[in-house]
């Protein structure tokens, strides 16, 4: 059960980091994302 929780936490962290990086890029250069 702990393995599933750990994998889920790692996946969630990766997804959140990807979304955060994409958002930061859109904030830095909004013209390119449009």
C-alpha positions in Angstrom: 0.0 0.0 0.0 2.9 2.4 0.8 4.4 1.7 -2.6 1.2 2.8 -4.3 1.1 6.0 -2.2 4.7 6.8 -2.9 4.2 6.3 -6.7 1.1 8.4 -6.7 2.9 11.2 -4.8 5.8 11.1 -7.1 3.6 11.2 -10.2 1.5 14.1 -8.7 4.7 16.0 -8.0 6.0 15.5 -11.5 2.6 16.7 -13.0 2.5 19.7 -10.7 6.1 20.6 -11.6 5.4 20.3 -15.3 2.3 22.5 -15.0 4.2 25.0 -12.9 7.1 25.2 -15.4 4.6 25.6 -18.3 2.8 28.4 -16.4 6.1 30.2 -15.6 7.1 30.0 -19.3 3.8 31.5 -20.4 4.2 34.3 -17.8 7.8 35.1 -19.0 6.9 35.1 -22.7 3.1 35.2 -23.2 3.3 36.0 -26.9 4.9 32.7 -27.8 2.2 30.6 -26.0 -0.6 32.3 -27.8 
